[in-house]
Amino acid sequence: MTVKVTIRPNGPYVVEAAEGEVEMLDPAGNKVDLTGKPRFALCRCGGSVTKPFCDGTHSKIGFQAAEAAVAQEKK
């Protein structure tokens, strides 16, 4: 199975993969336990108290995301 990342409108990044296919590291380089989480949502509003995971705060604070990718200028 490939890793699938879905961007939710004004919400989190939803990651889906077979167990063991995704490795997540915290800022200190320690593995985040994803056991039993073949699907999880990553916060992108910055307000979650369960970072890096989404806790739904985006809907309470009115988070508005830039949904389209921004093309980088060629130098």
HELIX and SHEET records of a PDB file:
HELIX    1   1 THR A   57  ILE A   61  1                                   5    
SHEET    1   A 3 LYS A   4  ILE A   7  0                                        
SHEET    2   A 3 TYR A  13  GLU A  16 -1                                        
SHEET    3   A 3 ARG A  39  LEU A  42 -1                                        
END                                                                             
